Amino acid sequence: MKAYMYDNLPGDQRLPHDSGRAVDLDTLGKIGVLYYHIPELAGVDKLASERGYKNRDEITVSPEKMGAVYEEKVKTFFDEHLHEDEEIRYIRGGQGYFDVRSKDDDWVRVQLEKDDLLILPAGIYHRFTTDESNYVHAMRLFKDEPKWTPLSRRPELDENQHRQSYVKEFLTLLSSAWPTNYDMRRLAQRRAFHNIPGQQRTPGFSVATCRALKPASLEIFRDFQPTCSAKDNTMDTHMDIREFDEDGLNKPRLQLPPSCDPPPVTGSTKALVWIVFGGTGHMGRSLIKCALSRGDLVASIGRVFETSLEEMQNIHANCMGALCDVRSRESVSRVVQQTLQKFGRIDVVANCSGYGVIGACEDQDEHDLRNQFETNFMGTLHIIHATLPYFRRQNAGRYLIFSSTSGALGVPGLGPYCATKYAVEGLIEAMLYETDVFNIKATLIEPGLVRRDEPDTGNNPLPTWGHFFIKPPSEGYAHATSPALHARRMVQWLGDRQPTSAVKCAELVWQLAHCSYPPLRLLLGSYAIESIRDRMRSVTEELEDWKHLNFPFVVEGDKEMGDDVADATVESAA
């Protein structure tokens, strides 16, 4: 047996994926995983008697034994899940890998071979795969009748009694000074700021993840109406984005609030001409499908380095496909002109393109920084420069710019990416003031933890988390609980279980293009709402804590001290 931290690098799951960081038996025991090496079957019988395993069977996982269904079976085994009973496997031949979640919610890979026996407690999230030999022969032991019932990981499974029992027994007593991902998900009712001994007050923005992953009740969803705040011109639609149809429940169509004058739920709308940059990504593809299904005309602009021109053709009768590198002003101008030649006008510009590097600020080199800024910020600026003169001439136009919750938060592990999104937010907000007189509208769309709704397939070119590159951490940031690894831990834990639906987001964004009074910002998903709200609350608290340096504080009735106090502010004369 060999146990180590899974490296999370792309590649066949059956490869070793050895990060080089070993995990000992004591660490496995702390998460409830027990290991035995038993050369003789009599030893298995003894253990079964001691632990009350009454039944057993044997299974061979191989292409020869399973035939055509082998790959599908291995894929099922590798889907993250838990069981409501202990899982006991005794390897009779071949090799295989069990991956189990650590206390930090990272993957620990346990390599098993002949005569190894592993016991997984009920309620632990795990998965299994064969190795490159594609063969394992195992004995399964059961306390009751033989059965294998996997419960795939999903937000509501955290309420499962067996999961809660496991959490209570193994995951609640954590010694790390920095909260792990699991800590933060379970502390949903606590404030988003933690006082960590020996450190400055540190934002705990991801505490809100727990709320984002716990579905609201159907009754709340039915009664919910999105609201638009006049104070910050930000629309709150986070309850509408959640899915409630897993059991076949019928939901009302998502709708922007009446204050926006959205398009009617039934009836026709004026067909608009869209140009969508990043049209081959998760959000762009869903948005294009939605617009085409509503009768709009669309120019879908793909990335030159991942899509061929042939793949962009024949998408739909009302869709023109083209390729573009948003980092190049000439490339952007060319596809804008092609769209005008094809459709005669442009009504809506949507920028869904983007690129990010997940890694500590110190670990990202100049190439990483420049590539993110040239794609996210300069790309947006090139799109505006290519289309804004046209919008001014026609005295109408609409920008739908995809930002991110990272445009309002400082997320460890995403520093330069956050900087690019902050820059985009400042650019669009300033431009909106300048161009409102020309009847040009703009909305910054800030989604949080968006998944694609199409299932993963082997030939799907889209990475689950979009265009993000995970950079290996340097020695100073490689510790499992390092704050710099927060974004990486989030990616590893969520996988393809992001709580916010790209299809439902696309529906609301389509309505933005057709409404009369769009907001400056549209937040999508519970994570976006809660994390940005917590951040704004912390800024307000800081202002209150330090405002005495700028405003004189005079006790009522004590006017004689007024002049003395006024001299103690930063605006007083030196």
Disulfide bonds with the S-S distance in Angstrom:
none
